[in-house]
């Protein structure tokens, strides 16, 4: 941290209002996330959104809920000037776990979105005032030289050069399982980029609790931090649908984020071009569906389609 920078210090313990929107799972007993912003250092907004989502996806796909995190994890891309990293404390008695990292990452994302600024950030992960590890959002001095991206296909679909908004429906194919497809359609009102971001981050946090090969995967409600937007999914077909696994739902969230929100949204931040509804299919058979809803001032819902601001 820069000594000359203005720091915003936030400590949250137990239930709290706007930063405790996450619908499931509950944090470990005594869990605390301490956030320190260094407002003298500004980060690229789109890159902050991207590395946070990619880190959440990496944890959810590769670690079980209470797996220990023994070594540091870094998330960035060669062309980026921003990275997110998770660093455990090297103490076998205070072992950082995946569930703690998920909770800390979610709260960091909400604080970033609600603060309206994108600055260097340190998040201390504690239980009963004992530090287990930390999450950092840092600038990279020399992009591409010392950062290892642990995700197999990080940010490849993210376009920062798009100049037009695509509003046509489309289909996404999972590159790792081409029988798994996602149909999406645009329909409705615009919504803010921070609402899309925090709703997706919430959905990924909820999904991270579940083992990849458990069945009947769905997220009934993942509200944005402001509570104005909700991402929800459900299964289609027989109970315990063997094709609607949590691994596929986790992949779906990442693919939709990369291939629709970012790739079709334009550069800078996610922009108009968002969708309202989507269907999950395996080998041409419906296995699930979902939608993104925005609630107006009267509490009525409308299909949300764009992330603007």
Buried (B, 14 or more C-beta within 10 A) or exposed (E): EEEEBEBBEBEBBEEEEEBBBBBBBEBBEEBBBBBBBBBBBEBBBBBBBBBBBBBBBBBBBBBBBEBEBEEEBBBBBEEBBBBBBBBBBEEEEBBBBBBBBBBBBBBBBBBBBBBEBBBBBBBBBBBEEEBBBBBBBBBBEEBEEEBEBEBEEBBEBBBBEBEEBBBEEBEBEBEEEEEBBBBBBBBBBBBBBBBBBBBBBBBBBBBBBBEBEEBBBBBEBBBBBBEBBBBBBBBBBEEEBEBBBBBBBBBBBBBBBBBBBBBBBBBEBBBBBBBBBBBBBBEEEBBBBBBBBBBEEEEEBBBBBBBBE
